[in-house]
Amino acid sequence: FEKNENVFRKGLQIAEVILSTLSREFSDHANEFIKLKNFADFNYQINSLYNNYYQGKKITIIIDEFDRYIEQSDLECQFNEEDNEYKLVDSIRHIHTEEENIRFILAGFTVLWSHLVGTGSSTLTTKGKNPFKGLADYEAVNDMSRKKAKQLVNTLNTDLALEFENDDLVNYILDKTGHHPAFIQGFCS
């Protein structure tokens, strides 16, 4: 990072990708990238887009690897010597509150989990505010049965172009990961 340069822009680029993806079908400038000034602009544009093109429909926006947003946003704020208020999270909460047919699924691992349960950011928790708190119902991904875990390994085998010469290696993976899907995925990647 270079001090005060808007490299990551605290998640605005994620908001821009969401808008660009949702508007691609309806825009005369489908390949033109949307540039946002701030999160209020994101809230306004996504609500306008919904009202103009998606009215009455349910939209689910999945943001995978949300841990990366948290970590990158933390780094940017630390570098710029400012508190991280996770404005993207506030924006997501605001958008869903205004239009309940727009919902977000945030997929992450330990970093997202620690923020959801309130142990993630010491800066926010000492100030008594945590934008993640009460944001969503969260679910831990629990261990799978051995049969289901084996099916997952075999699916990853095809998706990741892995080759297992015998079942012993698959069994080794299952034993080492304890049948936990996130560990299986991490082990195989």
Secondary structure, 3 states (H helix, E strand, C coil): CCCCCCCCHHHHHHHHHHHHHHHCCCCCCCCCCCCCCCHHHHHHHHHHHHHHHHCCCCEEEEECCHHHHHHHHHHHHHHCCCCCCCHHHHHHHHHHHHCCCEEEEECCCHHHHHHHCCCCCHHHHHHCCCCCCCCCCCCCCCCCCHHHHHHHHHHHHHHCCCCCCCHHHHHHHHHHHCCCHHHHHHHHC
